[in-house]
Amino acid sequence: MLALVSFGLVLTTNAAAIAWSVPAVLVAIAYPFTKRIISMPQAVLGIAFNFGIVIAFAAVQGSVPAVAWWMWLGNMFWVLAYDTEYAMVDRDDDLKIGIKTSAITFGRFDVAAVMGCYAMTFALIGYAGFRLHMGWPFYAGLAGAVGLAGYHYTLIRGRERMRCFKAFLHNNWVGASIFVGIVLDFLIQTGLGKQ
């Protein structure tokens, strides 16, 4: 039902956005089946989630510029980070039933991998912001997100299930920090904040 509603929404845009929606839905359909085939199905989940960036750029600009792909890649690492935190919660159960996850694939390097993925996320999103000439509010929001990721390290380093789950749930604040920075930067750059 949601897929049909989404398709109806994309039909109100342009040909480029509609074209990108086709591989987006195919990847979304394929994702649940990858858990028994691919060692890091979180990457497929990231591809599915991140099509929103591609489709949005296509809908607004009629094409997908290079900066969109930098954002796409940054978000890919973010999905790997937070979904690995989630996979750390279910690792024992997943091993029993034979499902593959990034937490199992990374093994004893899972915490380092999560933090490395966060680092790549912030570097790539920061680079995208640089390419888009974002100002200090954006970087302040990004710095806030970095601080929150540091807090996640304190939660996941012991690999306790509920603390890993708390880190996973806490990612809405990581996204919110970046989002607020973008909004404030937009308001300042457009002068809307002065009116």
Beta strands, then each sheet from edge to edge (+ up, - down):
end
